[in-house]
Amino acid sequence: MPCITYLHPDGRRDEIAVDAGTTVMRAAVGNGIEGIVGECGGQAMCATCHVYIDSDIELPRACEDEEEMLECTAAERLANSRLGCQLRAGEHFDALVVRLPERQV
């Protein structure tokens, strides 16, 4: 079963086993993880599921819509910034560590 680890700005960690096909955003929202909002429901239209990838795995490139939304993040966009709604467990990764930004809105 794929696993996602969420690193909070205050140092807390949440590790969640998820079903294949679950996005980083859906796993967070469904499990009450603070720090991911997911206002648009996973359509890459709001950037409120912005995360920083802390794993050394090769993920697929961000699509044009995701790149556009990453320009609108509330917290600073970094080289490892991605939208959690675009990353699917079991399809893009089996284990992933993401760092949550200080704010989403």
C-alpha positions as CSV (number, residue, x, y, z in Angstrom):
1,M,0.0,0.0,0.0
2,P,1.4,3.4,-0.9
3,C,2.4,5.8,1.8
4,I,2.5,9.6,2.1
5,T,4.4,11.5,4.8
6,Y,3.4,15.1,5.5
7,L,6.0,17.3,7.2
8,H,4.3,20.2,9.0
9,P,6.1,23.6,9.4
10,D,6.2,23.1,13.2
11,G,8.1,19.7,12.8
12,R,5.1,17.4,13.2
13,R,4.9,14.4,10.9
14,D,1.8,12.6,9.7
15,E,2.3,9.3,7.8
16,I,-0.7,7.9,6.0
17,A,-1.1,4.6,4.0
18,V,-3.4,5.2,1.0
19,D,-5.1,3.3,-1.7
20,A,-3.5,3.4,-5.1
21,G,-4.9,6.3,-7.2
22,T,-5.3,8.6,-4.2
23,T,-3.8,12.0,-4.6
24,V,-1.6,13.8,-2.1
25,M,-4.4,16.4,-1.7
26,R,-7.3,13.9,-1.3
27,A,-5.3,11.8,1.3
28,A,-4.7,15.0,3.3
29,V,-8.2,16.3,3.2
30,G,-9.7,12.9,3.9
31,N,-7.5,12.3,6.9
32,G,-7.8,15.8,8.5
33,I,-4.2,16.8,7.7
34,E,-3.9,20.5,8.5
35,G,-2.1,22.6,5.8
36,I,-3.8,21.4,2.7
37,V,-7.1,23.0,1.7
38,G,-8.0,21.7,-1.8
39,E,-10.6,24.4,-2.6
40,C,-11.1,23.4,-6.2
41,G,-11.5,19.7,-5.4
42,G,-8.4,18.6,-7.4
43,Q,-8.9,20.4,-10.7
44,A,-5.5,22.2,-10.6
45,M,-7.4,25.5,-10.4
46,C,-6.6,27.0,-7.0
47,A,-3.1,26.1,-5.7
48,T,-4.4,25.4,-2.2
49,C,-2.8,22.0,-2.2
50,H,0.7,23.3,-2.8
51,V,3.5,21.1,-1.3
52,Y,7.2,20.8,-1.5
53,I,8.5,17.4,-2.5
54,D,11.1,16.1,-0.1
55,S,11.6,12.7,-1.6
56,D,14.3,11.8,-4.1
57,I,12.1,10.2,-6.6
58,E,11.4,11.2,-10.2
59,L,7.8,12.5,-10.6
60,P,6.2,13.3,-13.9
61,R,6.6,16.8,-15.1
62,A,4.0,19.4,-14.1
63,C,1.4,20.0,-16.9
64,E,0.8,23.5,-18.2
65,D,-2.2,24.0,-15.9
66,E,-0.2,23.0,-12.8
67,E,2.7,25.2,-13.8
68,E,0.3,28.2,-14.2
69,M,-1.3,27.6,-10.7
70,L,2.1,27.2,-9.1
71,E,2.7,30.8,-10.1
72,C,-0.2,31.7,-7.8
73,T,0.8,30.0,-4.5
74,A,0.4,31.8,-1.2
75,A,3.8,30.5,0.0
76,E,6.9,30.9,-2.0
77,R,7.2,28.6,-5.1
78,L,10.4,26.6,-5.0
79,A,12.0,24.2,-7.5
80,N,10.4,21.3,-5.7
81,S,6.9,22.8,-5.5
82,R,4.0,20.8,-6.8
83,L,0.2,20.7,-6.5
84,G,-0.8,17.7,-4.4
85,C,-3.9,17.2,-6.5
86,Q,-1.8,16.2,-9.4
87,L,0.3,13.4,-7.7
88,R,-1.3,10.0,-7.5
89,A,-0.2,7.2,-5.2
90,G,0.7,4.0,-7.0
91,E,0.8,5.7,-10.3
92,H,3.4,8.4,-9.7
93,F,4.9,7.1,-6.4
94,D,4.8,4.3,-3.8
95,A,6.2,6.4,-1.0
96,L,6.4,10.1,-0.9
97,V,7.5,12.8,1.6
98,V,6.0,16.2,1.2
99,R,6.7,19.3,3.2
100,L,3.7,21.6,3.8
101,P,4.1,25.4,3.3
102,E,3.5,27.9,6.1
103,R,0.2,28.9,4.4
104,Q,-2.1,28.0,1.5
105,V,-4.3,31.1,1.3
